[in-house]
Amino acid sequence: MEGRPLEDAELARRARDGDDAAYEDLVKRYGQIAFRVAWLVTHDRGEAEDSAQEAFVKAYYALPRFRPDSPFRPWLLKIVANEARNRARSTRRRQGLALRTAAAVSDGDAAPSPETAALAREDQETLIAALNRLSPPDREVIGYRFLLGLSEAETADVLDVRVGTAKSRLSRAMGRLRTVLEGPS
């Protein structure tokens, strides 16, 4: 299939010269694999779709930098992977904020004494600091189960895994959290 890279290069050249139909052909040709690459990074259908779409827009504007003697597919998929990684990082930051917010939410009980409130805040800050030292998947499973109060079945549903898998992930994550909490600060 030596003609295929030349065809891609020709389509990329035409797109760079303003032929939108040529770029549309490239999008159709590589749309599915772009989505799959993005999904491998994000593990989320919506984020993968958005990542692939945004990557195609970025690739379009980057066409003047595309070297015609290079294969188009790897060049495009690198843009897709970078966009997906950026979105995944952003999602992890938002999840961290959600964890901090969920941990800070009061349960509606009567106001504690100032001493109890100070100790609770200190414990909460220690827990949040320890959670932030865990990997994103560990923070996620602990956050779903304990900070957001989801059941084991709900946690499994949100993670899109079986209940037993969610339990084992939670168990391992809690073990790592204990290690972090017991270790030097």
C-alpha positions as a printed NumPy array, in Angstrom:
array([[  0.   ,   0.   ,   0.   ],
       [  2.676,   2.476,  -0.887],
       [  0.111,   4.645,  -2.681],
       [ -1.775,   5.381,   0.565],
       [  0.831,   7.66 ,   2.193],
       [  1.146,   9.558,  -1.08 ],
       [ -2.605,   9.902,  -1.186],
       [ -2.631,  11.201,   2.396],
       [  0.18 ,  13.593,   1.558],
       [ -1.695,  14.82 ,  -1.479],
       [ -4.877,  15.324,   0.527],
       [ -2.903,  17.151,   3.218],
       [ -1.287,  19.363,   0.571],
       [ -4.67 ,  20.191,  -0.926],
       [ -6.137,  20.884,   2.511],
       [ -3.19 ,  23.138,   3.319],
       [ -3.918,  25.006,   0.088],
       [ -7.515,  25.617,   1.202],
       [ -9.378,  22.572,  -0.151],
       [-11.798,  21.816,   2.721],
       [-13.124,  18.704,   0.94 ],
       [ -9.626,  17.211,   1.014],
       [ -9.407,  17.739,   4.77 ],
       [-12.887,  16.293,   5.168],
       [-11.629,  13.151,   3.405],
       [ -8.77 ,  12.91 ,   5.905],
       [-11.182,  13.355,   8.814],
       [-13.409,  10.584,   7.468],
       [-10.424,   8.319,   6.881],
       [ -8.921,   8.76 ,  10.354],
       [-11.902,   9.672,  12.522],
       [-12.387,   6.217,  14.032],
       [ -8.739,   5.587,  14.856],
       [ -8.447,   9.108,  16.275],
       [-11.362,   8.353,  18.596],
       [ -9.792,   5.036,  19.659],
       [ -6.456,   6.684,  20.43 ],
       [ -8.207,   9.365,  22.48 ],
       [-10.278,   6.757,  24.306],
       [ -7.154,   4.796,  25.26 ],
       [ -5.87 ,   7.921,  26.968],
       [ -9.083,   9.265,  28.53 ],
       [-11.12 ,   6.073,  29.091],
       [-14.201,   8.23 ,  28.625],
       [-16.332,   8.251,  25.489],
       [-17.34 ,  11.908,  25.704],
       [-13.822,  13.112,  26.451],
       [-12.453,  10.92 ,  23.662],
       [-14.939,  12.332,  21.158],
       [-14.155,  15.89 ,  22.234],
       [-10.414,  15.203,  22.175],
       [-10.53 ,  13.747,  18.67 ],
       [-12.667,  16.606,  17.367],
       [-10.443,  19.263,  18.91 ],
       [ -7.35 ,  17.456,  17.613],
       [ -8.72 ,  17.57 ,  14.066],
       [ -9.25 ,  21.326,  14.424],
       [ -5.715,  21.778,  15.754],
       [ -4.303,  19.573,  12.998],
       [ -6.097,  21.668,  10.391],
       [ -4.464,  24.836,  11.673],
       [ -1.115,  23.034,  11.945],
       [ -1.175,  21.807,   8.319],
       [  1.381,  24.442,   7.246],
       [  3.846,  22.711,   9.599],
       [  3.118,  19.221,   8.248],
       [  6.057,  17.894,   6.25 ],
       [  4.678,  16.375,   3.005],
       [  7.438,  13.741,   2.943],
       [  6.226,  12.404,   6.334],
       [  3.295,  10.04 ,   6.855],
       [  0.12 ,  11.892,   7.799],
       [ -1.426,   9.275,  10.115],
       [  1.282,   9.273,  12.842],
       [  1.448,  13.064,  12.714],
       [ -2.297,  13.334,  13.252],
       [ -2.448,  10.65 ,  15.948],
       [  0.285,  12.391,  17.924],
       [ -1.877,  15.53 ,  17.958],
       [ -4.86 ,  13.423,  19.065],
       [ -2.899,  11.763,  21.876],
       [ -1.551,  15.101,  23.103],
       [ -5.023,  16.639,  23.137],
       [ -6.425,  13.62 ,  24.994],
       [ -3.619,  13.765,  27.578],
       [ -4.26 ,  17.466,  28.122],
       [ -7.972,  16.807,  28.626],
       [ -7.249,  13.892,  30.987],
       [ -4.961,  16.1  ,  33.093],
       [ -7.652,  18.751,  33.229],
       [-10.218,  16.151,  34.288],
       [ -7.926,  14.91 ,  37.069],
       [ -7.519,  18.478,  38.34 ],
       [-11.303,  18.908,  38.37 ],
       [-11.703,  15.579,  40.192],
       [ -9.189,  16.7  ,  42.812],
       [-11.19 ,  19.855,  43.34 ],
       [-14.378,  17.789,  43.606],
       [-12.716,  15.564,  46.215],
       [-11.669,  18.579,  48.258],
       [-15.144,  20.056,  47.963],
       [-16.876,  16.804,  48.891],
       [-14.596,  16.375,  51.891],
       [-15.367,  19.912,  53.023],
       [-19.159,  19.53 ,  52.864],
       [-20.768,  19.427,  56.287],
       [-23.127,  16.577,  57.11 ],
       [-25.692,  18.931,  58.68 ],
       [-25.135,  17.964,  62.339],
       [-25.209,  20.494,  65.148],
       [-22.237,  22.831,  65.317],
       [-19.27 ,  21.141,  67.049],
       [-17.249,  22.766,  69.782],
       [-14.332,  24.937,  68.627],
       [-11.848,  22.281,  69.812],
       [-13.669,  19.513,  67.967],
       [-13.954,  21.679,  64.849],
       [-10.212,  22.456,  64.929],
       [ -9.313,  18.775,  65.303],
       [-11.748,  17.777,  62.563],
       [-10.297,  20.406,  60.206],
       [ -6.768,  19.197,  60.944],
       [ -7.787,  15.578,  60.294],
       [ -9.551,  16.66 ,  57.11 ],
       [ -6.482,  18.553,  55.865],
       [ -4.263,  15.554,  56.637],
       [ -6.633,  13.236,  54.769],
       [ -6.861,  15.545,  51.732],
       [ -3.072,  15.897,  51.609],
       [ -2.725,  12.1  ,  51.757],
       [ -5.365,  11.62 ,  49.051],
       [ -3.553,  14.105,  46.82 ],
       [ -0.398,  11.987,  47.06 ],
       [ -2.248,   8.954,  45.649],
       [ -2.6  ,   8.175,  41.963],
       [ -5.701,   9.553,  40.205],
       [ -7.381,   6.113,  39.98 ],
       [ -6.857,   5.567,  43.73 ],
       [ -8.241,   9.033,  44.575],
       [-11.179,   8.375,  42.293],
       [-12.273,   5.055,  43.823],
       [-11.841,   6.314,  47.411],
       [-13.616,   9.558,  46.585],
       [-16.586,   7.813,  44.981],
       [-16.991,   5.314,  47.79 ],
       [-16.304,   7.36 ,  50.902],
       [-16.307,  11.076,  50.11 ],
       [-19.338,  10.976,  47.837],
       [-20.928,   8.089,  49.74 ],
       [-21.651,   5.876,  46.749],
       [-22.426,   2.224,  47.422],
       [-20.076,  -0.471,  46.167],
       [-22.463,  -1.153,  43.271],
       [-22.722,   2.548,  42.404],
       [-18.947,   2.916,  42.578],
       [-18.58 ,  -0.035,  40.22 ],
       [-21.123,   1.501,  37.841],
       [-19.347,   4.863,  37.807],
       [-15.989,   3.176,  37.217],
       [-17.602,   0.928,  34.586],
       [-16.235,  -2.232,  36.218],
       [-17.679,  -5.22 ,  38.051],
       [-18.46 ,  -4.901,  41.763],
       [-15.647,  -7.314,  42.665],
       [-13.171,  -5.256,  40.646],
       [-14.33 ,  -2.063,  42.359],
       [-13.927,  -3.746,  45.764],
       [-10.399,  -4.917,  44.984],
       [ -9.399,  -1.504,  43.606],
       [-10.827,   0.144,  46.698],
       [ -8.997,  -2.284,  48.973],
       [ -5.661,  -1.653,  47.255],
       [ -6.258,   2.111,  47.215],
       [ -7.1  ,   2.104,  50.942],
       [ -3.908,   0.15 ,  51.632],
       [ -1.887,   2.754,  49.756],
       [ -3.735,   5.531,  51.624],
       [ -2.887,   3.889,  54.974],
       [  0.754,   3.705,  53.902],
       [  0.751,   7.404,  52.997],
       [ -0.985,   8.363,  56.254],
       [  1.393,   6.265,  58.377],
       [  4.521,   7.415,  56.539],
       [  6.542,  10.542,  57.197],
       [  4.809,  13.77 ,  56.213]])
